[in-house]
Each structure stands twice: as structure tokens, then as C-alpha cells.
Amino acid sequence: MLRVEGLYSGYGRIEALHGIDIDVREGEIVALIGANGAGKTTLLMTICGNPRASAGRVTLAGEDITGLPTHLIARRGLAHSPEGRRIFPRMSVLENLRMGASIADPRHFKDDLDRVLGLFPRLGERLDQRGGTLSGGEQQMLAIGRALMSRPRLLLLDEPSLGLAPLVVRQIFEIIATINREQGVTVLLVEQNAFHALSLAHRAHVMVTGRIALSGSGAELLNNPEIRAHYLDGGAGGGAVSTS
Amino acid sequence: MEYFFQQVINGLTLGAIYGLIALGYTMVYGIIGMINFAHGEIYMLGAFISLVAFLVFSSISGGSVALALLAALLVTMVFTALWGWVVERMAYRPLRGAPRLAPLISAIGVSILLQNFVQIAQGARVKPLPPVIQGGVTLDLGAAFSLSISWLQIVIFVLTLTLMAGFTWMIARTSLGRAQRATEQDMKMAALLGVNVDRVVSATFVIGAALAGVAGMMVTLYYGVIDFYIGFLAGIKAFTAAVLGGIGSLPGAMLGGLLIGLTESLWSAYFSIQYKDVATFAILVGVLLFRPSGLLGRPDVEKV
């Protein structure tokens, strides 16, 4: 579904990704874990064409999307629930969802809206409320719901658990599993909450300072002693795995 | 009292025109955070295009003034829209992502260019247009109290209100309007959702320019004289209106336009006509000093 090969990218003269290779197969949930500043968000944003890759290739379902403008990448079926959620604060919940459906066939709008509100009944109670007045958890639901409105083939989720209460985090992760299992949406998930992410993911990659340090199935990485030490057992995710 | 209300009517007419121009300033500012200082020149181009178009159409329409006016209005809107598109495309889009000062300077460059272009192409002398819409209605409101409103004032007012209402509806209800608001609130996110941000920005310039074009035509009809330099003062006054209403706020631009128009006509009526521009710009200074977010604007809150 998604293949990233030798990807280099950065901001201005500062290079943040030094040759990333990952692939995400159809129907999978792939997690990307790593400390702050490892380049996880930069990787997701580079896949979406902003910033542009300085070298390497990104293919989506076999088609080269490297260097395409962001909106055309979105139209190929890639939806992004970005870091910080980026809800349109002065638009209602319904309008936010409509924006998510910008590129979808308008005839599907009602069905897609029902489907998303089925996943997130809370949003249904708040359709006329402004996005900026929602709680953090509701905003996260809206960000994911908005991304789903375009019927994406691949969903990129950037830190959906950030700043949320543990109970809400569990809810969100359950919904991600549902979306993947029942609606067949492929997911690439970036998380600092390594335990949740690894439990959920079929496969995972560990990123350290702009490189992939380790890859494996979710279960393998959960039991990897190095991962346990750095990201799970009380580790706040501050440490780094050796690149060996 | 009669004199006062008469001046209010004159002021509102003028204010409606300022409001139309101010919409373009405020819309562009909202969406790309830039003051388009060439917007006044688009209005000036609108005045010239409408004059030429009206003269052409009235010579071929066989005496129907209304038809000639309508045709001239459409032509003016189309051509100013085209100018707005070209200016954005050539002078601002290449500077997207550049420091904020760069497009501002580019805008001043465009403004000088357009002024000089019209000066060379049309000559520097003022262009007169004999009154086209004459007459009016007189409202008798009791003893010794009557107000006269010219047909032209009514046309200006009705047309402006219609355009503003249509425009408000477009922003609130259509998918283009929604995309514009989304782009204004978070351009990067809008692109991630598949919105062609460049096209939305272009559309914003096109719509703003068409509205300024209408304003240019109204002024041509109202005052009957235009020259290549009218865009400067009108542009800055409309900018003042946008700032007074709260830059970025669409209802603010309309309100600000009306208030600036009223200020100008009442000041001229009761104080000194020579100082009417001073009064307007004193408002600009006052707003910037004491209420920079304007009457209906949002204070700029840093996002967390």
C-alpha cells in the first residue's frame, strides 16, 4: 500500500530524516515509535508532501507520489490526522467533517457522516458546536472522523493519544482497531505511547534521530529488552536505542 | 435636521462603496495574512474599464441606458477579476512562504505599475462622464422636512447590499466559501484534506477584485470624473475601513466602510471639507493605537 524508500527530508538546511525505509501493507496497522524529535512527524508530513523530500521515493499503491503537491496526495486516498489535531477552530463540528469530505463524492456524504458518527457518537451530540470549544478527546475524535470522511485507503495518525486522559486513550485505540478491522482501512500510526501502539500494531518501526533503528512485529518489539528499557518500563521515552 | 439626514444618506452611499473595496482587503488578509496594497488600483482599473465599456455599449445598445449599464457592469467585473487573478499569480504567489515584508513590497510595486500603465495608456487628464442616471425621489416627511435621494444613490445602495448579501451567503454556505474559511484558519490542514489551496487563494483575489471593480464603476457614475490616481486614496480609505471593522472580519469590513463614509460626509458638512481625509486617517491612527483588533475583529490569540 505505502512504500517509503531511502527518504531524506528536513526543514531548510536542517536534515531531519536520513534515509528512511518502511512499508505498510494493505490492511495492516503499522506503528512508528520513538522519542521526541526522532523525526516521526516529519516522516508523516514528508509522505504528504510538506516538506518535500530531498531524496528518496514514496509510492502509494504502486504509484509514485514523491514531489506531488499535498492536496493531490490527499486525493490519491491518503488521509492525515495530524499532530496537534488541527481542528478548524471557528467551524462547527459538522463543517469540519464536511471539510474532511471535500474530495469525496457528495452523494456519499450522508453515509459517511452516519458511519463516522456511529464510531464517535459524541460528535453527533456536538454537530453545531465550534471545533475550538471541544475537549481534547473530542477534538481527537473529530480529527480522526474528519480524516475518515474522505474514505481513505491509508490513514496516517500522528500521536492520537497526546494529552488525553487514560480512559479516553483506551477508547481512541479501540476505535482505531475497529476502523482497521471492520472498515479495512490501513493505518500508519505514530505514537509516543509505545505500549498501546505496539499492542495494537501488526508491525512496528522504532525511529531514532531520523533513522529506523529497529523493526519487527508489534509483539516482538513489546518483548524486546532494549525497547522495554527505553520506551516501556517506566522509561518516559527519553532514551535512544543503539542503531546497530 | 434635514441637512443632517441628507448628509447621512450621502455618507452611506459613499460608505457602501468603501465597504465593497474593504471586503477585498479583509478577505485577502484573512486568507494569506497580507495587505494587498494594489487593491486600490484594481478599483481604479474598474473605474476605467467601466467608463470605456459603458461608452462602447451605449453606442451600440441603441439608447437603452439600463442595458448599457448592465453590460458595462458585467464586463467590469470580468476584467477586474482577471486583473486580480493575474496580479496574485505574478506578484504574490511566487512569494508564498517568503518573509511577510516581501509580498508587501511586491504589492506596492504592482500598485505603481498599474498607476503608470493607466496613466500612459489613458492619459493623465481626468476623464469626465456626463450624468447617466438622473433624477431621484423626494421624501416629504412633514412640515419643512424633506429628503432627496437620487436614483443613482438607490442603485448604488441596492447593488451593494445585494452583492454583500450574496457574498456573505457564498462564504457561509458554498463549498468554495467553506474551503476559504478552512484555508484562512489553517492552510496546511486544508491542503492535507485535499483542498487546492492555491486555487482558493486565486478565487479570493478574483472575487475581491470583482467587488472592487463594481465599486470603481459606482464611483465613475457617482462623481462623473476619474483619473489614474483615484485608487490610492480610495484604497487607503477602504483599508482604514477594514482596519476599523477588524481586519479579517467580513461584516467588519462592511460596517467599517459605512462608518468611514459617514465620517467623511458629516465631517465635510459640519467642519471643513479640506480636512475630511485627515479625519478619516485620524480614525485609522486611533484604532491602531487603542483597538487594533477593530470593532468586530478577533484579538490575535497565539495558538497553543
Interface residues (C-beta under 8 A of the other chain):
Chain A: C48 N50 P69 T70 H71 A74 R75 A79 H80 P82 R86 F88 P89 R90 M91 E95 R98 M99 G100 S102 I103 R146 S150
Chain B: S175 R178 A179 R181 A182 Q185 D186 K188 M189 A190 A191 L192 L193 G194 V195 N196 V197
